[in-house]
Amino acid sequence: EETQVRSLRYLQKEDLRIRILNQARIYLGWSSCRVADHVQILQCYRCLSFGHIAKDCRAAA
């Protein structure tokens, strides 16, 4: 069986997002799909620290 990954990164209505997350699965046609919240984490590619990006990095060069 082949595993496929799809992403939906934006739901405009917060109540719909919460309802879908609480179900843990949604059904699209004949397919059952797991759902998870998307958390975007900033990481600097200059110093590899989290919470900022390279253009805002204060680490010594």
C-alpha positions in Angstrom: 0.0 0.0 0.0 1.3 3.4 -1.0 1.4 6.2 1.6 0.5 9.7 0.4 0.9 13.0 2.2 -1.2 16.0 1.7 -1.2 19.3 3.5 -3.9 21.9 4.2 -2.3 24.8 6.0 -5.0 27.3 6.5 -8.5 27.2 7.7 -10.2 30.6 7.9 -12.7 29.6 10.6 -11.2 28.7 13.9 -14.2 26.7 15.1 -13.9 24.5 12.0 -10.2 23.9 12.6 -10.8 22.9 16.2 -13.7 20.6 15.2 -11.5 18.8 12.6 -8.6 18.5 15.0 -10.8 17.0 17.6 -11.9 14.3 15.2 -8.3 13.2 14.6 -9.4 11.9 11.2 -11.3 13.2 8.2 -12.7 11.2 5.3 -12.1 12.4 1.8 -14.0 10.1 -0.6 -13.0 6.6 0.3 -9.8 7.6 2.1 -9.4 8.1 5.8 -6.9 10.9 6.6 -5.1 11.7 9.8 -5.1 15.4 10.8 -2.6 17.4 12.9 -2.2 21.0 13.7 0.6 22.8 11.8 3.1 24.7 14.0 5.6 26.9 12.2 8.9 27.2 14.0 11.4 29.8 12.9 15.0 28.6 12.7 18.0 30.7 11.8 20.2 29.2 9.1 23.1 31.3 10.3 23.4 30.2 13.9 20.8 27.4 13.9 19.0 28.8 16.9 15.2 29.0 17.0 12.9 32.0 17.2 14.5 34.2 14.5 15.8 34.1 11.0 19.2 34.9 9.5 18.4 38.5 8.5 17.6 39.3 12.2 20.5 37.2 13.7 22.6 38.8 16.3 25.2 36.0 16.6 28.8 36.9 16.0 29.8 36.1 12.4 
